[in-house]
């Protein structure tokens, strides 16, 4: 059954006009972000007994900064103390020096960082049904504004966010609907296996496997969003698809650098902004062409009454939703098309790396896969539901290699956390990753042990639920989670079913680029089973 009525799509395409979006306006001062929204109880000025008895906000410990720039000089310039690429180490240093509740002003932005998972749980309990967030990519938000694009779900709050989230969550968050894309996911994964067989050298090595993984994600996303093959898997390092991958990488790298530019360094800011806009232009111009071409094709099929049941599910669902305007539809499709490069690809690579370094774990995952995958190799939703050990391998990889260093929220009410008053409007950064390698919470934390996540295993423990939360939690949990997990599980299952994977790459690390990514290309060796 399709998600829409064919006649409605035709009408929507013919008569829908783009409507402007009201932006959430962030007013910045030295202590807080305040958000102007229409959501209920945006700022609750009521004081609870706990709040009244807590220490004042000004007493929260943290590093001392300079006027107007705060601690920015510690991250950039001739006197810098921390390398931005290793921002994880900077956050760990703050936690060790100041404790579980830390206040820091970087530039003109003040945030309170929470490191204790119990404190993080408290924030989630009080975030409300419409949680407010800081834009995930401030530089990209500005770019979209300059191009008259929709800001996207990750850059809006309040009723605007609620309406957009409700409009797209069915096709992106419900497992049965996401399973509709399994034929596409299987098809591309099989082609990746074929490509590995062609590309690997006589020793079974593929160097810089990152690039093939990126093209896998682009190809899968194009099929899900546009039901179109890009041919990216067959292309080389100098191809258009590889330049798109590089442009996406540059967007995040340059956005990170822009966050730490000194306010008087106009030359550096203009230079980085120009490069950032050029990267955004390159990536999104191709994405917009794909959207426009696909929408025009859907319209033509509807006009001719030739649109087949189950075709163009993703875009047809968006087009049929009257709560989305053309800009919203475009940015939603582009987000699905792009976001996997930043999260799904490194998650797959890091789990591959962990399995390659732990042959016994890999063998156990292979035995589970071999037991459940049918002879034709096609992975259904029923098969995925049985791959509990494989899923535990991914979660354990997320523990060892945290891709998200923090989750940001803007408080909508006064709360007391860790014995301190934190007033409404304060930006909270939740950084539970510092405990992911702690013996206080995990037995033998340096070991890659998926069994610790499996009920019934001798290694299972009731781990704190707010330490390893790679997709966040609550109403603003990552909306692409189901699609990303499905893509990763299918690809990994097919890889392990076909190959014994090892790697000569040692000491693989992470680099901070808004979220974390691999700090170097990785080589994998694929031996036949």
C-alpha positions as CSV (number, residue, x, y, z in Angstrom):
1,X,0.0,0.0,0.0
2,X,1.4,3.4,-0.9
3,X,1.5,6.3,1.5
4,X,-0.5,8.7,-0.6
5,X,-3.4,9.1,-3.0
6,X,-2.2,9.6,-6.5
7,X,-4.6,12.4,-7.3
8,X,-3.4,14.4,-4.3
9,X,0.2,14.3,-5.4
10,X,-0.8,15.9,-8.8
11,X,-2.8,18.6,-7.1
12,X,0.0,19.3,-4.6
13,X,2.6,19.6,-7.3
14,X,0.4,21.9,-9.4
15,X,-0.8,24.2,-6.8
16,X,1.6,24.2,-3.9
17,X,3.5,27.4,-3.4
18,X,6.6,27.8,-1.2
19,X,5.7,29.4,2.1
20,X,8.3,31.2,4.2
21,X,9.5,29.8,7.4
22,X,9.7,31.7,10.6
23,X,13.1,31.2,12.1
24,X,13.8,30.5,15.7
25,X,15.8,33.6,16.7
26,X,18.7,33.1,19.0
27,X,19.6,36.1,21.1
28,X,23.1,35.6,22.4
29,X,24.7,37.1,25.5
30,X,27.5,36.1,27.8
31,X,25.4,33.7,29.8
32,X,22.6,32.1,27.7
33,X,20.9,31.6,24.4
34,X,17.3,32.7,24.7
35,X,14.9,31.4,22.1
36,X,11.8,33.2,20.8
37,X,9.1,30.5,20.3
38,X,5.4,29.9,20.4
39,X,5.7,26.7,22.3
40,X,4.0,26.4,25.7
41,X,6.0,27.3,28.8
42,X,9.1,28.2,26.8
43,X,10.4,29.9,29.9
44,X,9.1,28.7,33.3
45,X,10.2,31.3,35.8
46,X,8.7,29.3,38.7
47,X,11.3,28.3,41.3
48,X,11.0,24.8,42.8
49,X,12.2,24.2,46.4
50,X,15.3,22.3,45.0
51,X,16.1,25.3,42.8
52,X,15.8,27.8,45.7
53,X,18.1,25.8,47.9
54,X,20.7,25.2,45.2
55,X,23.9,27.2,44.8
56,X,23.6,30.1,42.4
57,X,24.4,29.8,38.7
58,X,27.5,32.1,39.2
59,X,29.1,29.5,41.5
60,X,29.3,26.8,38.8
61,X,33.0,26.0,38.4
62,X,34.8,26.4,35.1
63,X,37.8,27.9,33.3
64,X,38.3,31.6,33.5
65,X,38.3,33.5,30.2
66,X,39.0,36.9,28.9
67,X,36.4,39.7,28.3
68,X,34.4,39.3,25.1
69,X,36.2,36.1,24.0
70,X,36.0,33.9,27.0
71,X,38.3,30.9,26.7
72,X,38.4,31.1,22.9
73,X,42.2,31.8,23.0
74,X,42.7,28.4,24.5
75,X,41.5,26.8,21.3
76,X,43.0,29.0,18.6
77,X,45.8,31.6,18.1
78,X,49.4,31.6,19.3
79,X,48.5,30.8,22.9
80,X,46.1,27.9,22.3
81,X,46.1,25.1,24.8
82,X,43.9,22.5,23.0
83,X,43.9,21.1,19.5
84,X,40.4,21.4,18.0
85,X,40.9,18.1,16.1
86,X,41.2,16.5,19.6
87,X,38.3,18.4,21.2
88,X,37.4,15.2,23.0
89,X,40.6,15.6,25.1
90,X,39.7,19.2,25.9
91,X,36.3,18.1,27.3
92,X,37.8,15.3,29.3
93,X,40.3,17.8,30.7
94,X,37.5,20.2,31.9
95,X,35.7,17.3,33.5
96,X,38.8,16.1,35.4
97,X,39.7,19.6,36.6
98,X,36.2,21.0,37.5
99,X,33.9,18.1,38.1
100,X,30.6,16.9,36.7
101,X,29.0,20.4,36.3
102,X,31.2,22.9,34.4
103,X,30.4,26.3,33.0
104,X,32.5,27.7,30.1
105,X,32.2,30.7,27.8
106,X,33.8,30.3,24.4
107,X,33.5,33.6,22.5
108,X,30.1,35.0,23.4
109,X,28.5,31.7,24.0
110,X,28.2,30.3,27.5
111,X,27.1,26.7,28.1
112,X,26.9,24.4,31.1
113,X,28.4,21.0,30.5
114,X,27.0,18.0,32.4
115,X,29.2,14.9,32.6
116,X,27.3,12.8,35.2
117,X,24.7,10.5,33.5
118,X,22.3,11.0,36.4
119,X,22.4,14.7,35.7
120,X,21.9,14.1,32.0
121,X,18.8,12.0,32.9
122,X,17.5,14.9,34.9
123,X,17.7,17.2,31.8
124,X,15.9,14.7,29.6
125,X,13.2,14.4,32.2
126,X,12.7,18.2,32.1
127,X,13.2,18.8,28.4
128,X,9.4,18.8,27.6
129,X,7.5,17.5,24.6
130,X,9.0,20.1,22.4
131,X,12.7,20.3,23.4
132,X,14.7,23.3,22.2
133,X,18.1,22.9,20.7
134,X,21.0,25.0,19.4
135,X,21.4,24.7,15.6
136,X,23.5,21.6,14.9
137,X,25.5,23.5,12.2
138,X,25.3,27.2,12.7
139,X,27.3,28.0,9.5
140,X,25.0,25.7,7.4
141,X,21.9,27.4,8.9
142,X,23.3,30.8,7.8
143,X,24.0,29.3,4.3
144,X,20.5,28.0,4.0
145,X,19.0,31.3,5.1
146,X,21.1,33.2,2.5
147,X,19.9,30.8,-0.2
148,X,16.2,31.0,0.9
149,X,16.2,27.3,1.8
150,X,14.3,25.6,4.6
151,X,16.5,25.5,7.8
152,X,15.8,21.8,8.2
153,X,14.6,19.9,11.2
154,X,17.8,20.2,13.1
155,X,17.7,24.0,13.1
156,X,14.2,24.8,14.3
157,X,12.2,24.7,17.5
158,X,8.7,25.0,18.9
159,X,5.5,24.5,16.8
160,X,7.5,24.7,13.6
161,X,9.7,21.8,14.7
162,X,6.7,19.8,15.9
163,X,4.8,20.2,12.6
164,X,7.7,19.2,10.5
165,X,8.7,16.3,12.7
166,X,5.2,14.9,12.7
167,X,5.0,15.3,8.9
168,X,8.1,13.2,8.2
169,X,8.5,10.8,11.1
170,X,6.1,8.1,9.7
171,X,8.3,7.4,6.7
172,X,11.6,7.7,8.6
173,X,11.0,6.4,12.1
174,X,8.5,3.5,11.9
175,X,10.3,0.2,11.4
176,X,7.7,-1.3,9.1
177,X,7.8,1.8,6.8
178,X,11.6,1.9,6.8
179,X,11.7,-1.8,5.9
180,X,10.0,-0.7,2.6
181,X,13.5,0.4,1.6
182,X,15.2,-3.0,2.2
183,X,15.2,-4.0,-1.5
184,X,17.3,-0.9,-2.3
185,X,19.6,-1.5,0.7
186,X,20.1,-5.1,-0.3
187,X,20.8,-4.2,-3.9
188,X,23.5,-1.7,-3.2
189,X,25.1,-3.8,-0.5
190,X,25.4,-6.7,-3.0
191,X,27.0,-4.4,-5.5
192,X,29.5,-3.3,-2.8
193,X,30.4,-7.0,-2.3
194,X,31.0,-7.4,-6.0
195,X,33.0,-4.2,-6.1
196,X,35.3,-5.4,-3.3
197,X,35.9,-8.6,-5.2
198,X,37.0,-6.5,-8.2
199,X,39.0,-3.9,-6.4
200,X,41.0,-5.8,-3.8
201,X,44.6,-6.6,-4.6
202,X,46.2,-10.0,-4.6
203,X,46.6,-9.9,-0.8
204,X,42.9,-9.0,-0.4
205,X,43.6,-5.4,0.6
206,X,41.6,-2.3,-0.3
207,X,43.4,0.8,0.8
208,X,41.4,3.9,1.8
209,X,38.2,1.9,2.1
210,X,36.6,5.1,3.5
211,X,36.0,6.2,0.0
212,X,34.2,3.1,-1.1
213,X,32.1,3.3,2.0
214,X,31.2,6.9,1.2
215,X,30.1,5.9,-2.3
216,X,28.0,3.0,-0.8
217,X,26.1,5.5,1.3
218,X,25.5,7.9,-1.5
219,X,24.3,5.2,-3.7
220,X,21.9,3.8,-1.1
221,X,20.6,7.2,-0.2
222,X,19.9,8.1,-3.8
223,X,17.8,4.9,-4.2
224,X,15.9,5.6,-1.0
225,X,15.2,9.3,-1.8
226,X,15.0,9.3,-5.6
227,X,14.9,5.6,-6.7
228,X,17.9,6.4,-8.9
229,X,21.3,4.7,-9.3
230,X,24.1,7.2,-9.4
231,X,26.8,4.7,-10.5
232,X,29.0,6.0,-7.7
233,X,30.4,2.5,-6.8
234,X,32.1,2.2,-10.2
235,X,33.7,5.6,-10.0
236,X,37.3,6.4,-9.0
237,X,38.9,9.0,-6.7
238,X,38.5,11.9,-9.2
239,X,34.8,11.2,-9.9
240,X,31.9,13.5,-9.3
241,X,30.6,11.4,-6.5
242,X,33.9,11.5,-4.7
243,X,34.0,15.3,-5.1
244,X,30.5,15.3,-3.5
245,X,31.8,13.2,-0.6
246,X,34.8,15.6,-0.2
247,X,32.5,18.6,-0.3
248,X,30.4,17.2,2.5
249,X,33.6,16.5,4.5
250,X,34.7,20.1,3.9
251,X,31.4,21.4,5.1
252,X,31.9,19.9,8.5
253,X,35.6,20.6,8.7
254,X,35.1,24.3,7.8
255,X,32.1,24.7,10.1
256,X,34.2,23.5,13.0
257,X,37.0,25.9,12.2
258,X,34.5,28.8,11.9
259,X,33.3,28.1,15.4
260,X,36.7,28.9,16.8
261,X,37.8,32.0,14.7
262,X,38.8,35.0,16.8
263,X,36.2,37.8,16.5
264,X,38.8,40.3,15.1
265,X,40.2,37.9,12.6
266,X,38.0,39.0,9.7
267,X,40.4,37.7,7.0
268,X,40.4,34.2,8.3
269,X,36.6,34.2,8.8
270,X,35.9,35.5,5.2
271,X,38.3,32.9,3.8
272,X,36.8,30.0,5.6
273,X,33.2,31.2,4.9
274,X,33.9,31.5,1.2
275,X,35.3,27.9,1.1
276,X,32.4,26.7,3.2
277,X,29.8,28.3,0.9
278,X,31.5,26.8,-2.2
279,X,31.4,23.3,-0.6
280,X,27.7,23.7,0.2
281,X,27.0,25.0,-3.3
282,X,28.7,22.0,-4.9
283,X,27.0,19.4,-2.7
284,X,23.5,20.8,-2.7
285,X,23.3,21.9,-6.4
286,X,23.5,18.3,-7.4
287,X,21.0,17.2,-4.7
288,X,18.5,19.9,-5.9
289,X,18.8,18.7,-9.5
290,X,18.0,15.1,-8.3
291,X,15.0,16.4,-6.4
292,X,13.7,18.5,-9.2
293,X,14.1,15.8,-11.8
294,X,12.4,13.2,-9.6
295,X,9.5,15.4,-8.7
296,X,8.9,16.3,-12.3
297,X,9.0,12.6,-13.2
298,X,6.5,11.8,-10.5
299,X,4.2,14.6,-11.8
300,X,4.4,13.2,-15.3
301,X,3.5,9.7,-14.1
302,X,0.6,11.0,-12.1
303,X,-0.7,13.1,-15.1
304,X,-0.5,10.0,-17.3
305,X,-2.0,7.8,-14.5
306,X,1.0,5.6,-14.8
307,X,2.4,5.8,-11.2
308,X,2.8,2.3,-10.0
309,X,1.9,1.1,-6.5
310,X,4.9,1.4,-4.2
311,X,7.0,3.6,-6.5
312,X,8.9,6.7,-5.3
313,X,7.7,6.0,-1.7
314,X,9.9,8.5,0.1
315,X,9.3,11.6,-2.0
316,X,5.7,10.7,-2.7
317,X,5.0,10.5,1.0
318,X,6.6,14.0,1.5
319,X,4.7,15.5,-1.5
320,X,1.4,14.2,-0.2
321,X,1.8,15.9,3.2
322,X,0.1,19.2,3.3
323,X,2.1,20.3,6.3
324,X,5.3,20.4,4.3
325,X,6.1,23.1,1.7
326,X,8.4,22.7,-1.2
327,X,11.4,24.0,0.7
328,X,10.8,21.5,3.6
329,X,10.5,18.6,1.1
330,X,13.7,19.6,-0.6
331,X,15.8,20.0,2.6
332,X,14.4,16.7,4.1
333,X,15.4,14.7,1.1
334,X,18.8,16.5,1.0
335,X,19.4,15.8,4.7
336,X,18.7,12.0,4.2
337,X,21.0,12.2,1.2
338,X,23.8,13.8,3.1
339,X,23.7,12.9,6.8
340,X,24.8,9.3,6.3
341,X,28.2,10.5,5.1
342,X,28.8,12.1,8.5
343,X,27.4,9.4,10.8
344,X,26.5,6.2,9.1
345,X,29.8,5.8,7.2
346,X,32.1,6.3,10.2
347,X,29.9,4.1,12.3
348,X,30.2,1.3,9.8
349,X,33.9,1.7,9.4
350,X,34.6,1.8,13.1
351,X,32.6,-1.3,13.7
352,X,34.4,-3.0,10.9
353,X,37.7,-2.0,12.5
354,X,36.7,-3.3,15.9
355,X,35.6,-6.7,14.3
356,X,38.8,-6.8,12.2
357,X,40.9,-6.4,15.4
358,X,38.8,-9.0,17.4
359,X,38.6,-12.2,15.3
360,X,36.8,-14.2,17.9
361,X,34.0,-11.6,18.1
362,X,33.9,-11.5,14.3
363,X,33.6,-15.3,14.1
364,X,30.7,-15.2,16.6
365,X,28.9,-12.5,14.6
366,X,29.5,-14.6,11.4
367,X,27.9,-17.7,13.0
368,X,24.8,-15.7,13.9
369,X,24.6,-14.3,10.4
370,X,25.1,-17.6,8.8
371,X,22.3,-19.1,10.9
372,X,19.7,-16.6,9.8
373,X,20.5,-15.4,6.3
374,X,18.7,-17.4,3.6
375,X,20.6,-19.0,0.7
376,X,19.7,-16.2,-1.7
377,X,21.4,-13.8,0.7
378,X,18.4,-11.4,0.8
379,X,18.1,-9.8,4.3
380,X,14.5,-9.1,5.4
381,X,13.2,-7.3,8.5
382,X,12.7,-10.7,10.1
383,X,16.3,-11.6,9.6
384,X,17.5,-8.2,11.0
385,X,15.3,-8.8,14.1
386,X,17.3,-11.9,14.8
387,X,20.8,-10.4,14.5
388,X,21.1,-9.3,18.2
389,X,24.8,-10.1,18.4
390,X,25.6,-8.0,15.3
391,X,23.6,-5.1,16.8
392,X,25.5,-5.4,20.1
393,X,28.8,-5.2,18.1
394,X,27.7,-1.8,16.8
395,X,26.7,-0.6,20.3
396,X,30.0,-1.7,21.7
397,X,31.8,0.2,18.9
398,X,29.8,3.3,19.8
399,X,31.1,2.9,23.3
400,X,34.7,2.6,22.3
401,X,34.5,5.3,19.6
402,X,32.0,8.0,20.5
403,X,30.9,9.9,17.4
404,X,28.8,12.5,19.3
405,X,30.7,14.3,22.1
406,X,27.7,16.2,23.3
407,X,23.9,16.6,23.0
408,X,22.8,20.2,23.3
409,X,19.5,21.4,24.8
410,X,18.2,24.9,25.8
411,X,16.4,24.7,29.1
412,X,12.8,25.8,29.1
413,X,12.5,25.9,32.8
414,X,14.6,26.6,35.9
415,X,16.1,23.4,37.2
416,X,18.6,22.4,39.9
417,X,21.3,20.0,38.7
418,X,24.3,18.8,40.7
419,X,23.4,21.3,43.5
420,X,23.5,24.3,41.2
421,X,20.8,26.6,39.8
422,X,20.5,26.4,36.1
423,X,18.0,29.0,34.8
424,X,15.7,28.8,31.9
425,X,17.3,29.7,28.6
426,X,20.7,28.2,29.5
427,X,22.4,26.0,26.9
428,X,23.2,22.6,28.3
429,X,25.8,20.3,26.7
430,X,25.5,16.7,27.9
431,X,28.8,14.9,27.6
432,X,28.3,11.4,29.0
433,X,31.1,10.0,26.7
434,X,33.7,10.6,29.4
435,X,32.3,7.5,31.2
436,X,32.2,5.2,28.3
437,X,35.7,3.8,29.2
438,X,35.2,4.0,32.9
439,X,35.6,0.9,35.1
440,X,33.0,2.4,37.4
441,X,30.4,1.7,34.8
442,X,31.9,-1.0,32.6
443,X,33.9,-4.2,33.4
444,X,37.2,-4.3,31.5
445,X,36.3,-1.2,29.6
446,X,39.2,-1.4,27.1
447,X,37.9,-4.7,25.8
448,X,35.6,-4.9,22.8
449,X,32.9,-7.1,24.3
450,X,29.5,-7.0,22.6
451,X,28.2,-9.5,25.2
452,X,27.9,-6.8,27.8
453,X,24.8,-5.5,25.9
454,X,23.1,-8.9,25.6
455,X,20.6,-10.0,28.2
456,X,21.3,-13.6,29.3
457,X,25.0,-13.2,28.7
458,X,27.4,-13.7,31.7
459,X,28.9,-10.4,30.8
460,X,25.6,-8.5,30.8
461,X,25.1,-5.7,33.2
462,X,22.3,-3.2,33.6
463,X,24.4,-0.3,32.3
464,X,23.4,3.2,32.9
465,X,21.0,4.1,30.1
466,X,22.3,7.6,29.6
467,X,26.0,6.9,28.9
468,X,25.9,5.3,25.5
469,X,23.2,7.2,23.6
470,X,24.6,7.7,20.0
471,X,21.2,8.8,18.6
472,X,20.2,10.9,21.6
473,X,17.0,10.3,23.5
474,X,13.4,11.5,23.7
475,X,11.4,13.6,21.2
476,X,14.5,14.9,19.5
477,X,16.2,11.6,19.0
478,X,17.9,11.4,15.6
479,X,15.1,11.1,13.0
480,X,17.3,9.2,10.6
481,X,18.2,6.5,13.2
482,X,16.0,3.7,11.7
483,X,17.3,4.3,8.2
484,X,21.0,4.5,9.4
485,X,20.7,1.3,11.5
486,X,19.0,-0.6,8.7
487,X,21.7,0.4,6.2
488,X,24.6,-0.5,8.6
489,X,23.2,-3.8,9.7
490,X,22.5,-5.0,6.2
491,X,25.9,-3.9,4.8
492,X,27.8,-5.5,7.8
493,X,25.9,-8.7,7.6
494,X,26.7,-9.2,3.9
495,X,30.3,-8.3,4.5
496,X,30.8,-10.8,7.2
497,X,28.8,-13.5,5.4
498,X,31.2,-13.2,2.4
499,X,34.6,-12.2,3.9
500,X,36.9,-12.7,6.9
501,X,37.9,-9.1,7.6
502,X,41.3,-8.0,9.0
503,X,43.2,-4.8,8.9
504,X,46.8,-3.7,9.0
505,X,45.8,-0.2,10.2
506,X,46.8,0.4,13.8
507,X,45.8,2.9,16.4
508,X,42.8,4.3,14.4
509,X,41.6,7.5,16.1
510,X,38.9,10.1,15.9
511,X,39.0,13.7,14.7
512,X,36.5,16.3,15.8
513,X,34.4,17.9,13.0
514,X,31.1,18.9,14.8
515,X,30.7,15.2,15.2
516,X,33.7,12.9,15.2
517,X,35.1,11.1,12.2
518,X,38.1,8.8,11.5
519,X,41.4,10.6,11.7
520,X,42.9,8.7,8.7
521,X,42.0,6.4,5.8
522,X,41.7,2.8,6.8
523,X,42.8,-0.3,4.9
524,X,40.8,-3.5,5.2
525,X,41.8,-7.0,4.1
526,X,39.0,-9.2,2.7
527,X,39.6,-12.9,2.8
528,X,37.1,-15.3,1.3
529,X,35.1,-17.4,3.8
